[in-house]
Amino acid sequence: MLLLIALLLAIFVLPSPWGLVAVAVGAALELVEASVFIWYSKRRQASVGVDALVGKRGVAIDALWPEGQVRVSGEIWKARCKGGCDPGDAVVVRRIDGLVLEVEPA
């Protein structure tokens, strides 16, 4: 946007040497803006798939002595809890073994 404004000023308003300066400054500002945008968009990787479940909280649907089902992010998963857990208890996903979530009481 700044480059477009600089071009319009250079063509219609500014005298000869200042028009080139305006275009150069506009182009430099556009490069800085694009660089900041690219850096900002790459600073954090998107978390997708089953790895996104690690650390999420859920609720035990069945008794987890040691295996049962939990609801995490609106989905029902098969889960395993070493210490055991009753239905309705809050759990936290610690790791994933295939399609089985390993959880512990929250």
MDAnalysis code that builds the backbone (N, CA, C; Angstrom):
import MDAnalysis as mda
import numpy as np

u = mda.Universe.empty(318, n_residues=106, atom_resindex=np.repeat(np.arange(106), 3), trajectory=True)
u.add_TopologyAttr("name", ["N", "CA", "C"] * 106)
u.add_TopologyAttr("resid", np.arange(1, 107))
u.add_TopologyAttr("resname", ["MET", "LEU", "LEU", "LEU", "ILE", "ALA", "LEU", "LEU", "LEU", "ALA", "ILE", "PHE", "VAL", "LEU", "PRO", "SER", "PRO", "TRP", "GLY", "LEU", "VAL", "ALA", "VAL", "ALA", "VAL", "GLY", "ALA", "ALA", "LEU", "GLU", "LEU", "VAL", "GLU", "ALA", "SER", "VAL", "PHE", "ILE", "TRP", "TYR", "SER", "LYS", "ARG", "ARG", "GLN", "ALA", "SER", "VAL", "GLY", "VAL", "ASP", "ALA", "LEU", "VAL", "GLY", "LYS", "ARG", "GLY", "VAL", "ALA", "ILE", "ASP", "ALA", "LEU", "TRP", "PRO", "GLU", "GLY", "GLN", "VAL", "ARG", "VAL", "SER", "GLY", "GLU", "ILE", "TRP", "LYS", "ALA", "ARG", "CYS", "LYS", "GLY", "GLY", "CYS", "ASP", "PRO", "GLY", "ASP", "ALA", "VAL", "VAL", "VAL", "ARG", "ARG", "ILE", "ASP", "GLY", "LEU", "VAL", "LEU", "GLU", "VAL", "GLU", "PRO", "ALA"])
u.atoms.positions = np.array([
    [0.825, -1.187, 0.000],
    [0.000, 0.000, 0.000],
    [0.872, 1.255, 0.000],
    [1.933, 1.236, 0.818],
    [2.814, 2.404, 0.878],
    [3.541, 2.628, -0.446],
    [3.885, 1.557, -1.115],
    [4.562, 1.687, -2.407],
    [3.630, 2.317, -3.438],
    [2.375, 1.942, -3.410],
    [1.400, 2.520, -4.334],
    [1.230, 4.020, -4.071],
    [1.154, 4.406, -2.817],
    [1.044, 5.827, -2.475],
    [2.289, 6.577, -2.923],
    [3.465, 5.984, -2.713],
    [4.719, 6.621, -3.135],
    [4.759, 6.774, -4.647],
    [4.301, 5.773, -5.372],
    [4.279, 5.881, -6.837],
    [3.340, 6.992, -7.294],
    [2.176, 7.075, -6.700],
    [1.232, 8.130, -7.080],
    [1.787, 9.513, -6.758],
    [2.425, 9.655, -5.602],
    [3.057, 10.936, -5.269],
    [4.179, 11.268, -6.247],
    [4.976, 10.269, -6.619],
    [6.096, 10.502, -7.526],
    [5.614, 10.933, -8.904],
    [4.511, 10.368, -9.357],
    [4.023, 10.672, -10.702],
    [3.303, 12.014, -10.743],
    [2.449, 12.269, -9.756],
    [1.552, 13.415, -9.857],
    [1.925, 14.632, -9.004],
    [2.693, 14.491, -7.939],
    [2.866, 15.594, -6.997],
    [4.317, 16.053, -6.880],
    [5.223, 15.142, -6.632],
    [6.590, 15.516, -6.285],
    [7.426, 15.849, -7.516],
    [8.371, 16.784, -7.335],
    [9.291, 17.070, -8.440],
    [10.271, 15.914, -8.652],
    [11.030, 15.976, -9.723],
    [11.852, 14.887, -10.227],
    [12.725, 14.165, -9.200],
    [13.655, 14.777, -8.501],
    [14.496, 13.944, -7.627],
    [13.730, 13.407, -6.418],
    [12.734, 14.132, -5.918],
    [12.018, 13.686, -4.726],
    [11.045, 12.552, -5.033],
    [10.624, 12.436, -6.252],
    [9.757, 11.327, -6.639],
    [10.482, 9.996, -6.518],
    [11.741, 9.960, -6.949],
    [12.540, 8.739, -6.834],
    [12.798, 8.390, -5.365],
    [13.024, 9.402, -4.538],
    [13.237, 9.175, -3.118],
    [11.969, 8.585, -2.489],
    [10.820, 9.115, -2.845],
    [9.557, 8.616, -2.299],
    [9.323, 7.165, -2.693],
    [9.630, 6.813, -3.938],
    [9.464, 5.427, -4.388],
    [10.431, 4.513, -3.655],
    [11.673, 4.943, -3.470],
    [12.667, 4.117, -2.771],
    [12.265, 3.910, -1.310],
    [11.798, 4.957, -0.640],
    [11.376, 4.828, 0.753],
    [10.139, 3.926, 0.845],
    [9.188, 4.085, -0.062],
    [8.002, 3.231, -0.071],
    [8.353, 1.773, -0.282],
    [9.286, 1.493, -1.211],
    [9.709, 0.117, -1.463],
    [10.418, -0.476, -0.240],
    [11.250, 0.331, 0.422],
    [11.960, -0.155, 1.609],
    [10.972, -0.474, 2.729],
    [9.982, 0.388, 2.921],
    [8.980, 0.129, 3.955],
    [8.146, -1.114, 3.630],
    [7.839, -1.340, 2.367],
    [7.104, -2.545, 1.973],
    [7.927, -3.804, 2.264],
    [9.243, -3.761, 1.990],
    [10.102, -4.913, 2.277],
    [10.178, -5.191, 3.772],
    [10.280, -4.141, 4.580],
    [10.314, -4.317, 6.035],
    [8.992, -4.897, 6.518],
    [7.896, -4.372, 6.009],
    [6.579, -4.868, 6.416],
    [6.403, -6.340, 6.036],
    [6.817, -6.715, 4.838],
    [6.707, -8.110, 4.409],
    [7.602, -9.016, 5.251],
    [8.792, -8.552, 5.581],
    [9.703, -9.354, 6.407],
    [9.136, -9.582, 7.805],
    [8.572, -8.550, 8.391],
    [7.973, -8.689, 9.721],
    [6.789, -9.634, 9.665],
    [5.961, -9.547, 8.628],
    [4.816, -10.437, 8.487],
    [5.262, -11.893, 8.351],
    [6.278, -12.159, 7.556],
    [6.778, -13.526, 7.382],
    [7.357, -14.053, 8.692],
    [8.137, -13.241, 9.397],
    [8.695, -13.660, 10.682],
    [7.582, -13.968, 11.673],
    [6.570, -13.121, 11.747],
    [5.482, -13.294, 12.704],
    [4.687, -14.565, 12.405],
    [4.481, -14.880, 11.142],
    [3.696, -16.057, 10.790],
    [4.468, -17.357, 11.003],
    [5.777, -17.321, 11.042],
    [6.584, -18.537, 11.216],
    [7.065, -18.749, 12.641],
    [6.723, -17.876, 13.565],
    [7.285, -17.981, 14.905],
    [6.720, -19.131, 15.712],
    [5.567, -19.686, 15.330],
    [4.995, -20.805, 16.065],
    [4.444, -21.819, 15.075],
    [4.821, -23.059, 15.239],
    [4.344, -24.113, 14.365],
    [2.923, -24.504, 14.740],
    [2.128, -24.813, 13.746],
    [0.758, -25.256, 13.984],
    [0.784, -26.661, 14.584],
    [-0.084, -26.887, 15.532],
    [-0.173, -28.185, 16.183],
    [-1.407, -28.899, 15.644],
    [-1.174, -29.987, 14.915],
    [-2.278, -30.722, 14.296],
    [-2.133, -32.209, 14.583],
    [-3.211, -32.940, 14.357],
    [-3.187, -34.385, 14.524],
    [-3.298, -34.767, 15.986],
    [-2.947, -36.008, 16.261],
    [-3.070, -36.501, 17.630],
    [-2.068, -35.840, 18.570],
    [-0.979, -35.310, 18.041],
    [0.001, -34.640, 18.903],
    [-0.581, -33.384, 19.535],
    [-1.620, -32.824, 18.946],
    [-2.257, -31.640, 19.517],
    [-3.025, -31.979, 20.788],
    [-3.276, -33.248, 21.050],
    [-4.038, -33.641, 22.233],
    [-3.195, -33.677, 23.506],
    [-1.885, -33.792, 23.367],
    [-1.025, -33.885, 24.549],
    [-1.134, -32.589, 25.347],
    [-1.469, -32.734, 26.636],
    [-1.631, -31.586, 27.508],
    [-3.067, -31.107, 27.630],
    [-3.951, -31.618, 26.787],
    [-5.367, -31.208, 26.850],
    [-6.059, -31.884, 28.020],
    [-7.077, -31.204, 28.524],
    [-7.876, -31.750, 29.614],
    [-9.108, -32.422, 29.038],
    [-9.573, -33.445, 29.729],
    [-10.759, -34.171, 29.310],
    [-11.512, -34.687, 30.523],
    [-12.554, -35.471, 30.244],
    [-13.388, -36.043, 31.299],
    [-13.505, -37.538, 31.058],
    [-13.346, -38.320, 32.110],
    [-13.475, -39.769, 32.003],
    [-14.950, -40.126, 31.835],
    [-15.255, -40.914, 30.802],
    [-16.627, -41.370, 30.577],
    [-16.851, -42.676, 31.321],
    [-15.893, -43.578, 31.224],
    [-15.941, -44.864, 31.919],
    [-14.924, -44.847, 33.055],
    [-15.014, -45.864, 33.888],
    [-13.986, -46.040, 34.918],
    [-12.694, -46.460, 34.225],
    [-11.628, -45.791, 34.534],
    [-10.324, -46.099, 33.935],
    [-9.519, -46.926, 34.931],
    [-9.830, -48.236, 34.994],
    [-9.111, -49.130, 35.907],
    [-8.560, -50.309, 35.137],
    [-7.578, -50.292, 34.362],
    [-6.772, -49.162, 33.921],
    [-7.236, -48.573, 32.589],
    [-8.160, -49.245, 31.843],
    [-8.559, -48.709, 30.542],
    [-10.040, -48.383, 30.507],
    [-10.386, -47.416, 29.672],
    [-11.770, -47.010, 29.488],
    [-11.835, -45.958, 28.395],
    [-12.832, -45.082, 28.495],
    [-12.992, -44.044, 27.493],
    [-13.014, -42.671, 28.153],
    [-12.478, -41.681, 27.410],
    [-12.484, -40.296, 27.863],
    [-12.990, -39.406, 26.734],
    [-13.527, -38.248, 27.114],
    [-13.934, -37.246, 26.127],
    [-12.924, -36.100, 26.204],
    [-12.237, -35.879, 25.067],
    [-11.245, -34.810, 24.975],
    [-11.575, -33.977, 23.736],
    [-11.749, -32.685, 23.906],
    [-12.075, -31.763, 22.814],
    [-13.305, -32.227, 22.033],
    [-14.293, -32.754, 22.736],
    [-15.531, -33.173, 22.093],
    [-15.475, -34.524, 21.415],
    [-14.356, -35.211, 21.500],
    [-14.193, -36.522, 20.876],
    [-14.008, -37.586, 21.949],
    [-14.501, -38.789, 21.664],
    [-14.357, -39.898, 22.610],
    [-13.170, -40.744, 22.168],
    [-12.243, -40.965, 23.113],
    [-11.028, -41.727, 22.854],
    [-10.925, -42.870, 23.851],
    [-10.259, -43.942, 23.410],
    [-9.893, -45.014, 24.330],
    [-8.697, -44.508, 25.123],
    [-8.717, -44.757, 26.435],
    [-7.656, -44.205, 27.277],
    [-7.203, -45.216, 28.307],
    [-5.997, -44.968, 28.813],
    [-5.389, -45.801, 29.843],
    [-4.870, -44.879, 30.938],
    [-5.181, -45.250, 32.187],
    [-4.728, -44.455, 33.332],
    [-4.091, -45.408, 34.341],
    [-2.808, -45.229, 34.608],
    [-2.097, -46.140, 35.505],
    [-2.651, -46.106, 36.919],
    [-2.955, -44.914, 37.421],
    [-3.439, -44.793, 38.792],
    [-4.925, -45.061, 38.927],
    [-5.630, -45.138, 37.830],
    [-7.062, -45.350, 37.867],
    [-7.829, -44.050, 38.021],
    [-9.079, -44.072, 37.562],
    [-9.886, -42.870, 37.564],
    [-11.354, -43.265, 37.473],
    [-12.219, -42.574, 38.170],
    [-13.652, -42.850, 38.157],
    [-14.346, -42.042, 37.063],
    [-15.558, -42.463, 36.651],
    [-16.308, -41.700, 35.643],
    [-16.604, -40.282, 36.128],
    [-16.453, -39.315, 35.237],
    [-16.706, -37.916, 35.575],
    [-15.501, -37.165, 36.089],
    [-14.407, -37.861, 36.381],
    [-13.205, -37.190, 36.863],
    [-12.489, -36.484, 35.714],
    [-11.851, -35.372, 36.017],
    [-11.059, -34.643, 35.025],
    [-9.720, -35.345, 34.837],
    [-9.278, -35.440, 33.602],
    [-7.996, -36.075, 33.283],
    [-7.198, -35.158, 32.349],
    [-5.900, -35.413, 32.283],
    [-4.996, -34.690, 31.392],
    [-4.269, -35.714, 30.536],
    [-4.205, -35.468, 29.234],
    [-3.511, -36.373, 28.312],
    [-2.009, -36.147, 28.454],
    [-1.258, -37.206, 28.731],
    [0.191, -37.101, 28.888],
    [0.960, -37.616, 27.678],
    [0.491, -38.664, 27.036],
    [1.123, -39.144, 25.803],
    [0.147, -40.006, 25.041],
    [0.519, -40.387, 23.826],
    [-0.361, -41.155, 22.955],
    [0.373, -42.411, 22.510],
    [-0.290, -43.547, 22.655],
    [0.267, -44.836, 22.247],
    [-0.667, -45.414, 21.189],
    [-0.331, -45.188, 19.926],
    [-1.208, -45.609, 18.835],
    [-2.472, -44.775, 18.851],
    [-3.613, -45.417, 19.104],
    [-4.881, -44.694, 19.222],
    [-5.397, -44.698, 20.659],
    [-4.524, -44.986, 21.606],
    [-4.887, -45.003, 23.019],
    [-4.183, -43.827, 23.705],
    [-4.980, -43.009, 24.394],
    [-4.414, -41.889, 25.129],
    [-3.995, -42.351, 26.500],
    [-2.796, -41.988, 26.911],
    [-2.360, -42.272, 28.272],
    [-2.600, -41.006, 29.081],
    [-3.490, -41.122, 30.084],
    [-3.920, -39.962, 30.845],
    [-3.589, -40.141, 32.324],
    [-3.697, -39.042, 33.045],
    [-3.571, -39.091, 34.508],
    [-4.604, -38.119, 35.076],
    [-5.025, -38.366, 36.303],
    [-6.012, -37.467, 36.909],
    [-5.502, -36.025, 36.977],
    [-6.409, -35.090, 36.724],
    [-6.013, -33.662, 36.713],
    [-5.866, -33.140, 38.129],
])
